[in-house]
Amino acid sequence: MSIEILAPAGSLDSIYAAVRCGANAVYVGGSRFSARANATNFTSEELEKAVDYCHLHNVKIYQAVNTLVFDNELSDFLKAAKLSAELGIDAFIVQDVGAAKMLKQALPDMKLNASTQMSIHTKEGALLAKESGFSRVVLSRELSFETIKDITSADIEVETFIHGALCMSVSGQCYMSAMIGSRSADRGLCAQACRLPFSAIKGQERSDLSLKDLSGIDFIPELEKAGVTSIKIEGRMKRAEYVAAAVSACRAKADGKEPDIDTLEAVFSRSGFTDGYLTGKLGAEMFGTRRKEDVVAAKDVLPKLAELYHRETKACNADFECTIKSDEQVTLRMSADGESVTVHGDIPQIAQNRPTDREMIEKQLSKLGDTPYSFGELKADIGEGLIVPASALNALRREAVEKLDEARIKAKRKPQRFVPVELNFPKLLNIKPMSFRARLYKAEQLSGVPESFEIAFLPIDTLLSGVIKGKVRLGAALPRFVTDEKLLEKKLEKLKTLGIDDVLCTNYAHIRLCRGKFVMHGDFGLNVTNSLTLKKYAEMGLADATASFEMKLTQINQLGDMLPYGFIAYGRLPLMLTRNCPIKQAVGGCKNCTGGLTDRTGRFFPVKCDGTASEVLNSDVLVMSDRLNEANCDFATLIFTDETPERVKQVCDCYEKRRKLDTDGITRGLYYRGII
């Protein structure tokens, strides 16, 4: 099978544009639980129309239910998924680990695709997704061609983005919109704060978090040869003309023709396109914004693009058998795509002039212009001297097309097994004794962590760089973005020889690499927002997990006791995980690093790098030392970035004594105001 061209659709018009321009599959969102909640998502009635239309054209349709889900939403999530399954959706695109576990149990025959929001970017991560019941992984956008090629050997379908907007942050690891405006990207309400002015150079108005759109269309033949199953176009919030242009360009390239990139750039771009991640050429070339000339260019191409999907496209040949016999009803049999229907007309009359012949029958039956069928073969058994009016043949053709549509739709709408799922989660009523953990960015900070703390996590490279001594048990914080899995595996082997048994896991790959060898602690990057997710991570072997800091404290407290869990109680929360350093590209290299970004209000956001990725940290420090009695968690984690050892000691002391911490620019995060 050739590579699948997967198109976005935020409306029925976009469905028509995608299908008629050559897409093999489309993906849509429902009225809830879609990571593009601001798109014109589909009602149940519209979704049924979309499914039927796609299936008539032998195009698959996937539904994105790829938001994080809270416990009180799991039941509604399952009801919505069950309805979509009954309508004939071919697969669900899922981010939430707990929701995926529930779907696998409730709808065992449904195909699940692991959303790019799951931040899967390595072979081991893909293998764990396969273990978890996923049929396909939608890879992070930040990968080179060579990395993608390596992942395709994991014996799971691989889907990769080929065209459309690039988020500055790794998908699933962006909390900026939530922290700034309570609009969570992981809940489908990203406010695109990254497109606002952020400057790495003081005094200059710049957009150092805004990337150009991806266009990797030239890579389609190589990706297909490498074993990629599907190439995905981003853009469920864009108009049908954009879908038409992007699908047409991808189809042309996949068919060995020259794609119309100029028109594609005219309909939507941000200072042009980039293929930076695919080629591994990170830097200033990848950054761009939507300019006035970009907007103006679109006006000239929209009418031309609308013409691309104005007419119906053909999905398959239809064969006919027409029987016209004296004293018998006219019979017409129509067959296509493995399905056949038969319709009957009136008894034919004796011809007064020219009788009905094969030529006349073919002329009427081949009028299939507004249907998904092309005229195939005709078998005609015609009695001598009989006539059937053209209008009667046309009526039979229309009836046969309608019935064949129904038969083909029914055949593709496979019955779904549904298994009831228990959604009651045990919760111990006793108040848990809370322990403290520290996550440190620097080795010297360790001296400030008291012996009473349960564990202190340091970057794995820091632990391997020399003798680290402290009063507390040590654990390794693994890199949030893994660029070389083999190298990380060697580092873990060396770590074990140092007697360090604890690791902080922030993505799927870490779990596969460390399972059975280390005590695994789940970090915030695993995005735990419900009890089923805790249960799933317990099954994977985690010792405990950190709840998402996008949850309210009351929601965290209500999580079921499926696995010990804690929360982040201090520090500069990481708002973004980026592969392309926003400072380095602006100032021309690490030696000129300015340390962070300034937004349009003057707030400063520190940026920390580990050599493979960067973290954009919050401008304010999260402080919960005087509110700990409101958290019923097993542990509280304190994150220290630039604090001196003396300040670390002071902060730790405040937390152990539950005292208010005196500091400027504090925040309570989202623990009280929550997200929309």
Number of C-alpha atoms within 10 A of each C-alpha: 5 14 18 21 24 29 30 30 31 24 23 19 16 25 29 23 32 32 28 21 25 21 26 22 24 25 24 30 28 24 16 20 23 25 25 26 20 15 21 18 22 21 13 15 9 14 24 18 16 25 25 24 21 23 24 24 21 20 21 23 28 23 24 22 28 28 26 27 25 22 20 11 13 18 16 13 18 18 11 17 21 18 13 21 23 15 24 25 28 22 21 27 27 29 27 27 26 25 28 25 17 24 25 18 16 20 20 15 16 21 18 27 27 29 27 23 25 28 28 28 26 26 23 19 25 30 21 20 24 20 11 17 18 25 19 23 30 25 25 21 24 26 21 16 16 13 16 24 20 13 24 21 16 17 14 19 20 24 27 21 24 26 24 22 21 21 20 25 24 24 24 24 23 25 26 25 21 25 20 15 14 20 22 24 24 28 22 21 21 22 18 14 16 20 17 16 18 27 24 28 18 14 9 11 14 20 20 28 26 26 26 24 26 26 25 21 23 17 17 22 16 12 23 18 13 17 20 24 21 24 25 22 26 22 20 24 17 18 18 26 26 29 32 28 31 33 29 25 25 31 22 17 18 21 13 11 11 13 21 15 18 12 20 25 21 22 24 24 24 23 19 21 24 24 22 22 19 21 14 13 14 18 18 19 14 22 26 21 20 17 12 10 12 18 14 13 16 19 12 12 18 19 11 13 21 16 12 17 24 13 15 19 19 19 20 16 14 23 20 25 15 23 17 24 19 16 10 13 15 21 18 23 20 21 19 19 15 8 13 17 20 17 17 16 16 14 17 21 15 14 13 9 9 9 17 21 18 13 9 14 20 18 12 17 23 19 15 17 13 10 18 19 24 18 17 13 14 18 14 17 14 19 15 14 17 20 22 21 13 15 10 15 21 17 14 23 22 16 17 22 21 13 17 23 22 14 17 21 21 15 14 18 18 15 13 16 13 16 13 10 13 9 13 10 16 12 13 11 7 7 11 12 9 16 16 20 24 27 25 22 20 16 19 14 23 26 17 20 26 20 13 14 17 15 21 26 25 24 20 19 16 15 20 15 9 9 9 13 13 16 15 19 17 22 26 25 24 21 20 23 22 18 17 11 16 11 10 18 14 10 14 23 12 13 20 13 9 12 10 17 18 23 27 29 26 24 25 22 24 25 24 18 19 21 13 10 13 20 18 25 23 26 26 21 22 23 27 29 24 28 27 28 26 27 19 20 23 17 12 16 17 23 17 22 28 27 27 21 24 27 23 16 20 14 17 26 19 17 25 20 15 19 21 17 25 27 24 25 26 25 23 24 23 23 22 23 26 25 22 25 26 27 25 19 19 20 15 12 12 13 8 11 16 16 16 21 25 22 20 12 8 12 13 19 23 21 24 19 15 13 9 15 18 22 25 26 24 24 21 19 21 21 25 27 22 14 14 18 12 11 21 23 24 19 23 24 23 26 24 22 18 16 18 16 18 13 15 24 17 14 24 24 17 17 22 16 12 15 15 14 17 10 8 8 10 17 18 15 27 19 19 12 13 20 18 11
